Amino acid sequence: MQDDAIISISHLSKVYPSGFTALNDISLTIKRGEIFALLGPNGAGKTTLISILCGLVNPGPGELKVDGLDVIRDYRAVRKMIGLVPQEIAISMFETVWATVKLTRGLYGKKPDDVYLEKLLRSLSLWDKKNNKLMTLSGGMKRRVLIAKALSHQPKVLFLDEPTAGVDVELRRDMWQMIRELKDDGVTIILTTHYIEEAEDMADRVGVINKGRIVLVEEKAELMKKLGKRELVLELPSPLSNLPATIQIDGLDLSPDGNKLTYTYDTRSDYGEIGRVMRTLYEHGIEFRDLHTSQSSLEDIFVSLVSGNDATDATPGDAK
């Protein structure tokens, strides 16, 4: 395993007794201290992969290591290094917030540390609720308790499985801030989310999984650069019925109402090409009254990848 890798997965598969293949020959390396966003549609295998790494689901063939330790052979040691915030809220409703986090810390064999737990609860705006029973809390507060439980034993690796699904904007913002602080403290964070803007805002690298296979793993900035598209939109002073036949420019399209010209180009293209497009239009007497550009978002790229569009033909980065 590479020195900078904290999670190493090699040729992992998982087939359930029903015959459903949840994971198919997955190989993936996650770097120490990074925020890794794992994206994929429902049923792609995200939760199965996380559940196997957290010891909640038995793996199939393959090798899994966390910080050099085998997930199966060294189960107890690995489990102490991992925190998990699951999708579902599964907590004892009759316990208080304080009792819950103290108990969870103890279950992982950690010595009592009330100072740390107080700091943790304060950071999650739970300190004034510490003596409340969980059944009295709102859904957002229960979600905060799940995060506190996952962090109570100070894990090296934190899995966040759809952590902000259905939560309010304030909690989502607080969680993003906490994730950044955890990264600064050296915690490795693996995030699955349906909110593409979370991955775009938070992640260092992005992995896309679909139908149990890793489609692509890439540095986020590099992914945007490789697969992103940019559009130049020219608003015309008066409608055109059609483009002159002598204008042969790939990626240049006239809107159905004739009021706009859109030139779509790869972000890796030579920017001199835009100048050539503009000169060609000028030479044909086509003027414009306004222009603007836009670049495809990570969501556009994700949709393209999982739907099998042309973006999948690009060479992905190694799953490392």
VENQUI-V465713 format. One record per backbone hydrogen bond with DSSP energy under -0.5 kcal/mol. CO is the residue of the C=O (numbers start at 1). NH is the residue of the N-H. Records with the same first field share a line. If there is no record, write none. Layout:
BEGIN
CO->NH, NH
END
This chain:
BEGIN
2->5
4->32
6->67
7->30
8->65
9->28
10->63
12->26
13->60
14->22, 23
16->19
20->16, 22
23->14
26->12
28->9
30->6, 7
31->34
34->36, 189
35->37, 204, 205
36->38, 191
37->39, 207
38->193
39->209
41->44
44->212
45->49
46->50
47->51
48->52
49->53
50->54
51->56, 57
52->55
61->13
63->10
64->71
65->8
66->69
69->66
70->74
72->75
74->78
75->79
76->80
77->81
78->81, 82
79->82
81->156, 157
83->159
84->86
85->161
88->90
91->93
92->95
93->135
95->134
96->100
97->101
98->102
99->103
100->104
101->105
102->106
103->107
104->108
105->108, 110
106->109
113->117
114->118
115->119
116->120
117->121
118->122
119->123
120->124
121->126, 127
122->125
126->129
127->130
129->97, 132
130->98
132->97
133->136
134->137
138->142
139->143
140->144
141->145
142->146
143->147
144->148
145->149
146->150
147->151
148->152
149->152
151->154
156->188
157->83
158->160, 190
159->85, 161
160->162, 192
162->165
164->167
168->172
169->173
170->174
171->175
172->176
173->177
174->178
175->179
176->180
177->181
178->182
179->183
180->184
181->185
182->187
183->186
188->158
189->36, 191
190->160
191->38
192->162, 163
194->196
195->198, 199
196->200
197->201
198->202
199->203
204->220
205->37
206->218
207->39, 209
208->215, 216
210->213
212->24
213->210, 215
216->208
218->206
219->223
220->224
221->225
222->226
223->227
224->228
228->267
229->296
230->265
231->233, 294
232->234, 263
233->235, 292
234->236, 261
235->289, 290
244->247
246->248
247->249
249->252
251->253, 264
253->262
255->258
258->240
259->236
260->255
261->234
262->253, 264
263->232
265->230
266->269
270->273
271->274, 275
272->276
273->277
274->278
275->279
276->280
277->281
278->282
279->283
280->284
281->286
282->285
285->287
290->235
292->233
294->231
297->301
298->302
299->303
300->304
301->305
302->306
303->307
304->309
305->308
309->312
310->313
311->314
314->316
317->217
318->320
319->29
END
